[in-house]
Amino acid sequence: MERRERWVLAACTTILMSIAFGISLHNIGTGICIGVCMGVAFGLFGSGDDGDG
């Protein structure tokens, strides 16, 4: 996976997790904090085998 694709994946995952946790916890501040942590973890380091060779 290219660097740009990994960045887009991390950003999208962060936004998705922030919204999901913000709604489920009824606190947007906590949702953003957890969403950023989860987005960075899964977006940047989640895919070990990207199938490029």
Secondary structure, DSSP 4 states (H G I P E B T S, - for coil): --HHHHHHHHHHHHHHHHHHHHHHHT-HHHHHHHHHHHHHHHHHHS-S-----
